[in-house]
Amino acid sequence: MGCPPLVPAAAVILYEVHILDFLDSGQVDDFIAMSPEEQNTVPLSMLLEVVNTVRSFGNRCFNQSRHFNAKDRYKQGTTLLGNRKTQSDEEKGNIKKALLPLYLNLSLTELRLERPHKALKYSNKALEIDSANTKALFRSGQAYLELHEYDSAQHCLISAQAKKPFDTDINNLLRKVAMCYKESLDKQREMYSKMFRTLKG
């Protein structure tokens, strides 16, 4: 049918295609098809490439708000790394470096899924690898806030603020925690005041 007057009917059309994104799932499929013994014989560099691709798939799912799918991809990455039988301190260090962004992504994903306990679990795992990681401290602060543990939230966020004093997200969340903490204390005072009035009556 074409698109008159620009494109006549039955015209031969030449398209120029720009690739905006590309993920090679073939390498991931081949690796997962291996037995655990075979997976441990491949170079660590190949495993890290596979995990990086899996994480990229997770990021794509996350950006599409498919948070359950993203979580499954990130957990798949941690499982592949966890199954690796390391031989040297260097390998162990490289595996920890690869685990860190997965734990951070899992923590954020669990927050999006409104599961702060699990978010806190993963941010703590990230902090075990890097105790001064600002993102991990911020995620912990977010999780503690959702759990109404304001002291712990404040502690994590102040630690994060010390690393990045001008970070808008950290400072805004600190203010929110302070407001929630004050509201909580005010409610407690009001409740105790009512209790004492009842007892006196």
C-alpha angles and dihedrals in degrees: 000000000000123000107272133240094017098039120029121215117279092010122161107239128201114207127199109209124199115201107222098177136009133181122181106221092172094080091048092050092049092049095048090049089062122093117251089255092054092046090057092055096059119092115271089238089066092050090050091051090051092048091047090054091048090051090049089054088051091051090052091052090047092052088052090052090246090136099165090053090047091051091051091052094049091048090049088057093051090048093052090050092044092054092057114109101217122211104188142031089247091058091048090051092050091049091051090051089053092047094053099072090042092055091046091050091047091051092052092045092052089051089054088050088052094243103129095169091061092041089055091049092057096042088053090051088053090050090052087062096040114012092189097049107136095206092051092049090048092049090050089051090051092049094047090050091054088049090050091240094138099169091056092043091052092048093053094045094047088053089051091046090054088061096042109020095174098046107129096206093052094046093046092050091048089055090049091050091050091051093047091047091052092048090050092051091047091053091049092051091049092049093049090046091055091047092053092046090052092049092049091048 
